[in-house]
């Protein structure tokens, strides 16, 4: 798998998941993932999405993907971290979009394309 980990309040593996269950009516749309391949993998994913918009900020009705490190003057964010804000698009369209983007990540990681 080319996602090393995923963080979202709905995941039972998340620390303090029980607190979220007790205090939230619904789980939010924000999710953070660590893409395998560091910055190269994250940039491959970020560049390959087509349904979700690539942005430098999050918020809005549409699905958004943010790769913070790509805009940092001083690199403080880990190279493989992307943030996703789910929007109002069709669920299957987004799943297909992210699946295809991860196929690009697979190719980049296996071929060692680019340098971080």
Secondary structure, 3 states (H helix, E strand, C coil): CCEEEEECCCCCCCCCHHHHHHHCCCCCCEEEEEECCHHHHHHHHHHHCCCCEEECCCCCCCCEEECHHHHCCCCCCCCCEEEEECCCCCHHHHHHHHHHHHHHHHHHHHHCCCCC
